[in-house]
Amino acid sequence: MVNWKEHGVPFEKFTEEITRQWIDKRFNYEKCAKWLEAGLEENEVNFAQWLRDEVEIDCERFYWLTEDDEEFLREKYAECLENKKKWQNIHPEFTPELKSKWKSNSFNYEQTKKWINIGLKPTDAGFCAWLRDNKEIGPKKVLASEDNKKLREEYVDCLENRLEKDKERELEIAESEKEETTNAQKWLDWKYPKNKRWKIRKLAISNTIREKLKGFLKLESFIFLEELRCSYNKHLTGLDLNDCSNLRVLNCSSNSLNELVLPSNLSFIECFDCSYNKLVRLDWGVFESTQLERLIISNNNFPSQDLSFLSEFVHLKELWVSNNYFCGSLEPLKNMNKLETLDISDTDIEKGIEYLPESIKWLFCQVQKPGKEVEKVENELQPFYKSEEEDFNYDLKEWRKNTLIRVVKENKQLREENKELKKENSSLQLSIGEKEEELKMEREEAEKALEKAKEWRERQIKEITEQKDKEIKQLQDKISELEQLLQTKIEIPPK
């Protein structure tokens, strides 16, 4: 017999019997190794089969589950095993579907067992519920064959009447829905019971009650949801996806969302579309930049900002940001080497074509709103527009070639202008030198003249001072003489 133990890690504890069990459950050597690396033990082959066939979780997804999610799945698996054993003990024909029918009619395990023990079949859940509720007949009363036949005929008639009433009720609901909206949360809670949500992988709310869902919608307990399509609900204003961390595809476009609550980590998200809403903010940190390939956020109310918040999403293949207030350059997209489609129509992005990766095939930059700066990009690319029959709409290679030629010509012209400027600069330097020399000589002459003027001024001051001193001396002598004369006249008396 085959024994995978010979392969070494991680098959050290394998035996021939364990190997046979994995092979019987349709696991090959490679798949088994991946499940073991994801955290399963060698004896958990049945758990691996249940995850794969019933829950539709592969080994890669299981590896990334949180501890709480793994514990939850193990509890569900244990519950399934226990229920399967118990209900098949009642009757070997019991299936999970039949068990659900009995439970939905409010029969527990013990009650169901009593009904089966008096001769009824696993398929008689509805009949038993009718006997209990309408005829007040319990399992303690063993029915005679004739009574059984009559009661079954009456039950069939009752079912037919109920079907007629249900049809009438559906028509009434359909008529009321033409005029009224439906509370989104109440509808979801009625349509998808919380205890069953963990099994759901794909959910479409777009076409169930088209354009009738109203208000705020919280998708609680959809912990393994991988794909959500919730679009064209014009009265839906809010969406809470905090429990939906396993989403791969999220399309919530064409609603009236002004609030979108995302999980703290979207590790598996590949496609995100929230276009045609009223959003003003999103937490971009929750997205796994290596997984996201398609991002559509067009036609919202995101405020004026450049595209730097997108620079980490280097694996994008499609990016649609049109009809928002984004501005600036396309430079933040320079490392998106897988980007094929880009829509920047009706934004204020005005430059940066040269930074676009060569992978771009479809670039949309139309202007429908006057005054948008993206018109500069459109005008520059207009000569390079191609017909729709091509695999691209703008020939960016030709634009780059043309731009390169233009830049080369401009550089050549700049070099020539630079030479002329250098010549002019040399001439100016020479003229400046000559002027400086002339000014120097003039300054020296002016300094000499100033020095002479100072000397002359000093001589003049000296001469004037000496003259004034002489005049003062003469005046002083005159005053002395006058004083002596006056004194003499005073001393001689008159005759």
Residue pairs with C-beta under 8 A, 6 or more apart in sequence:
1 16
1 19
1 20
2 16
2 19
2 20
2 23
3 14
3 15
3 16
3 19
4 11
4 14
4 19
4 22
4 29
4 32
5 11
5 12
5 13
5 14
5 15
5 19
7 29
7 33
10 33
10 36
10 37
11 32
11 33
11 36
11 42
13 42
14 42
18 42
18 43
18 45
21 45
22 32
22 45
25 45
25 46
25 48
25 49
26 49
27 35
27 45
27 48
27 49
31 59
34 59
34 60
35 48
35 59
35 62
36 42
37 59
37 63
38 59
38 60
38 62
38 63
39 62
39 63
39 70
40 47
40 48
40 62
47 74
47 77
48 59
50 77
50 80
51 57
51 62
51 73
51 77
52 58
54 80
55 73
55 76
55 199
55 224
56 201
57 65
57 73
57 224
61 246
61 268
62 70
64 267
64 268
65 73
69 223
69 224
72 198
72 223
76 198
83 96
83 99
84 96
86 109
87 94
87 99
87 109
87 112
88 94
90 109
90 112
90 113
90 116
90 122
91 116
91 121
91 122
93 121
93 122
94 122
95 122
98 122
98 123
98 125
101 125
101 126
102 112
102 122
102 125
102 128
104 125
105 125
105 126
105 128
105 129
106 129
107 115
107 125
107 128
107 129
111 139
112 125
114 139
114 140
115 124
115 128
115 139
116 122
117 139
118 139
118 142
118 143
119 142
119 143
120 127
120 128
126 155
126 159
127 152
127 155
128 139
130 155
130 158
131 137
131 138
131 151
131 155
132 138
134 158
135 151
137 143
137 151
143 151
177 209
177 212
180 212
181 212
181 213
181 214
181 235
182 209
182 212
182 213
182 214
183 214
183 215
184 213
184 214
184 215
184 216
184 217
184 233
184 236
185 215
185 216
185 217
185 218
187 209
187 213
188 205
188 217
188 219
191 208
192 200
192 203
194 220
194 221
197 220
197 221
197 222
197 223
197 225
198 221
198 222
198 223
198 224
199 224
200 222
200 224
200 225
201 224
201 225
201 226
201 227
202 225
202 226
202 227
202 228
203 219
203 222
203 225
203 227
203 228
203 229
203 230
204 229
204 230
205 213
205 217
205 228
205 229
205 230
205 233
206 229
206 230
206 231
206 232
206 233
206 251
207 232
210 232
210 233
211 232
211 233
211 234
211 235
212 233
212 235
213 233
213 235
213 236
214 235
214 236
214 237
215 235
215 236
215 237
215 238
216 237
216 238
216 239
216 240
216 259
217 230
217 236
217 238
217 239
217 240
218 240
218 242
219 225
219 228
219 239
219 240
219 241
219 243
219 244
220 240
220 243
221 243
222 228
222 243
222 244
223 243
223 244
223 245
223 246
224 246
225 244
225 246
225 247
226 246
226 247
226 248
226 249
226 268
227 247
227 248
227 249
227 250
228 241
228 244
228 247
228 249
228 250
228 251
228 252
229 249
229 251
230 236
230 239
230 251
230 252
230 255
231 251
231 252
231 253
231 254
231 255
232 254
232 255
233 254
233 255
233 256
234 254
234 255
234 256
235 256
236 255
236 256
236 257
237 255
237 256
237 257
237 258
237 259
238 257
238 258
238 259
238 260
238 261
239 252
239 255
239 257
239 259
239 260
239 261
240 261
241 247
241 250
241 260
241 261
241 262
241 263
242 261
242 262
242 263
242 264
243 263
244 263
245 263
245 264
245 265
245 266
245 267
246 268
247 263
247 266
247 268
247 269
248 268
248 269
248 270
248 271
249 269
249 270
249 271
250 269
250 271
250 272
250 273
250 274
251 271
251 273
252 260
252 273
252 274
252 277
253 273
253 274
253 275
253 276
253 277
253 296
254 275
254 276
254 277
255 276
255 277
256 277
256 278
257 274
257 277
257 278
257 279
258 277
258 278
258 279
258 280
259 279
260 274
260 277
260 279
260 282
262 282
262 283
262 286
263 286
264 286
265 286
265 288
266 272
266 286
266 287
266 288
267 288
267 291
268 288
268 291
269 287
269 288
269 291
269 292
270 291
270 292
270 293
270 294
271 292
271 293
271 294
272 287
272 292
272 294
272 295
272 296
272 297
273 294
273 296
274 282
274 296
274 297
274 300
275 296
275 297
275 298
275 299
275 300
275 320
276 298
276 299
276 300
277 299
277 300
278 300
278 301
279 297
279 300
279 301
279 302
280 300
280 301
280 302
280 303
281 302
282 297
284 309
284 310
287 313
289 312
289 313
289 314
289 315
290 315
291 315
292 313
292 315
292 316
293 315
293 316
293 317
293 318
293 338
294 316
294 317
294 318
295 310
295 313
295 316
295 318
295 319
295 320
296 318
296 320
297 320
297 321
297 324
298 320
298 321
298 322
298 323
298 324
298 343
299 322
299 323
299 324
300 323
300 324
301 324
301 325
302 324
302 325
302 326
303 325
304 325
304 326
304 327
304 348
305 325
305 326
305 327
306 326
306 327
306 328
306 329
306 332
307 321
307 326
307 328
307 329
307 330
307 332
307 333
307 349
308 332
309 332
310 316
310 319
310 332
310 333
311 332
311 333
311 335
313 319
313 336
314 335
314 336
314 337
314 338
315 336
315 338
316 336
316 338
316 339
317 338
317 339
317 340
317 341
318 339
318 340
318 341
318 342
319 333
319 336
319 339
319 341
319 342
319 343
320 341
320 342
320 343
321 343
321 344
321 347
322 343
322 344
322 345
322 346
322 347
322 364
323 345
323 346
323 347
323 369
324 347
325 347
325 348
326 344
326 347
326 348
326 349
327 347
327 348
327 349
327 350
327 373
328 348
328 349
328 350
328 351
328 352
329 349
329 350
329 351
329 352
329 355
330 344
330 349
330 351
330 352
330 353
330 355
330 356
331 352
331 355
333 339
333 342
333 352
333 355
333 356
333 357
334 355
334 356
334 357
335 357
336 357
336 359
337 357
337 358
337 359
338 357
338 359
339 356
339 357
339 359
339 360
340 359
340 360
340 361
340 362
341 360
341 361
341 362
342 356
342 360
342 362
342 363
342 364
343 363
343 364
344 363
344 364
344 365
344 374
344 377
345 364
345 365
345 366
345 367
345 368
345 374
346 366
346 367
346 368
346 369
346 372
346 374
347 372
347 373
347 374
348 372
348 373
348 374
349 373
349 374
349 377
350 373
350 374
350 376
350 377
351 376
351 377
353 377
353 380
353 381
353 396
353 399
354 400
354 403
356 363
356 396
358 396
358 397
360 392
360 396
361 391
361 392
361 393
362 392
362 393
363 381
363 393
363 394
363 396
364 393
365 374
365 377
365 378
365 381
366 378
367 374
367 375
367 378
380 399
381 394
381 399
384 394
384 395
384 396
384 398
384 399
384 402
385 393
385 394
386 392
386 393
386 394
386 395
